[in-house]
Amino acid sequence: MIKAKTLSQGVYWQDLTVGDEFITFGRTITETDLMNFITMTGMTVVIFTDQTHSGVLKGRVVPGALSYTLIEGLIVQGMLQATGMALLELTKKLLAPVRVGDTIHGHIVIESIRPTSKRGCAVVNSIVNIINQDGVVVITYTAKRLLAGDPGKIAVKERQEEETV
């Protein structure tokens, strides 16, 4: 029997090294994205609902939370599927507005990896920059995640530990 690989399998922490960099696919934000998000979250404030609003920010500005969640979705699909166990901590800075029609992508840099003492997991810290189509960093955030270990590598390590006891 041929053993097939799972498509879109996330990375195990053992496959990462400090300094690794990843880029997500781009995502163009649509009017539908904005309306669905603000309706679902209750963020129905005039800056997001009134196209003629004459505030400080011009255009169809979208909530920073929408931009962040779209990029997190791309990270989960491309890097954390079946291996991301928990998002432990997050610190965000919103640097520039994102508008309907903007295309954003994520740039991830692995900052640190700390294996845990149990279950073969590790705490992985990363810096994520959300960048628009003009190359402007619009949001930057640090994420602390719990990532699963490679089951094959965990089993080998457990056998080695048993042999030394």
N, C-alpha and C positions, 0 to 999 in steps of 0.2 A: 504494500500500500504506500502511495506517495503522500508524504506529509506536506500539506499546503500551508503557506504562510498566510497569516491574517492580514488583510489590507488595512491600512491606516492604524496599525498597532503603534502605540506610543513608545517612547524610549524609556528604558530602565535607567536608574540612576548610575549604574556601573558603566553605561555607555556614554556618559557625559564627563567632560573635564572642565575645570574652571577656565573661563575665557572662551568657551564654545559660543558661537553666534548662530542665530537662526533668523530667517525672514519668513513671515507668513505671506500668503497670497494677499492681494489687494481686495478691498471691498468698497464699492461705491454706495454711498448712503442715499436712499431714495426718500421721496415725500411719504411713501407708504411706511417705510421704516420709522420715520419720525412720528407719524400719526398713530401707528400701532403702539409704539413704545410709550408715548406720553399718555395715551388713553389707558393702557394697561397699568401704568405706574401711578396715575393720578397727577402727573406733572403737567397739568393743563393750564399753565400760566401764559400770559399774553405774549411773552417773548417767543414762545414756541407755537402759539396758536394763531396769532394775528400777523399776517404777511405785511400789513401796512404799519405795524408797530414802529415807532420812531425812537427807539432807545439808543443806547450807546453802540450796540452791535447791530449792524445792518445785515439784511439777508435772512435766509431760513436757517437760523442757528439751531443746532441740535444739542440736547443735554450731553454733558461729558460722560454721564453714565451709559448712554447709548453707544458712544464711540468705544468706551472701555469694554462693554459686554460683547460687542461685535468682535473685537480683537481677541478677547478671552475665548470666544467660541472657535475662532480660527486656530488658536493655540491648542485647545482641547482636541479638536479634530486632527491636527497635524502632529502633535507632540505628546499629548497626555492621555490619549484614548486607551483605556484599560490599565494604565500605569499611574495616572494621577489619583492619589488617594484622598487628599484634602488640601484646600487652600487655607493655610494657617494664619497668614497676616498679609496685609496689603497697605501700602502708603502711596497715595496719588498726588500729582501736581498737574493742574490744568494750565497750560501755557499759552494756548491760542485757540480761537474758536474753530469749530468744525461746522460746516454748513451742508444742507442738502445739496447733492451733486458732487461733493468732495469724495475722493477715493483715498482710503487710509490703509495702511498695512502696519504690522508689528515687527519690531526688531528686538530680539531677545538676546541678552548676554548672560551666561551662567556666571554668577558671582562667587558662590561657595557651595560646597557639598559636604554635609556632615552625616555619616552613617549613624543610624540609631542602634541601640543595644538589642533590640528585639525585632523579630519578624522580617529582617533583611531589608528594611526601608531606609530611606535617607531624607533629611531635610535639605531641600535645594533652594537656594536664594538666587533670584534673577532680577535683572533690570530690564524693563520693557519700555521701549519708546514707541509711541504711536506717531507715525509720520504721514503727512498728507501728500497729495500728488505734486506739490511744489517742493518737496523735501524738507518742509518745516515740521519740527517736532511739536505736536499739538498737546500731547499728554505724555508724561513720564511717570512710571510707577515701579516700585519694588514689590516683588511677590515672594513670599515664603511658602513653599509647597512641600507636602509629604509625597514622595514618589516610591513606587514599588521597586523591589529589586528583581533581578533576573532569576526566575525559579531554578534554573539550571546551576547558576553560580551560587545561589544560596544553599542548595543541596550539597554541592561540593564542599563548601566552607563548613557546613554542619558536620559532614563526615570527617573532615580534617580535625575539627575540634573534638569529636568523639574519640578519634584515634590518639590524641594527645592526653586524654584523661586517664 
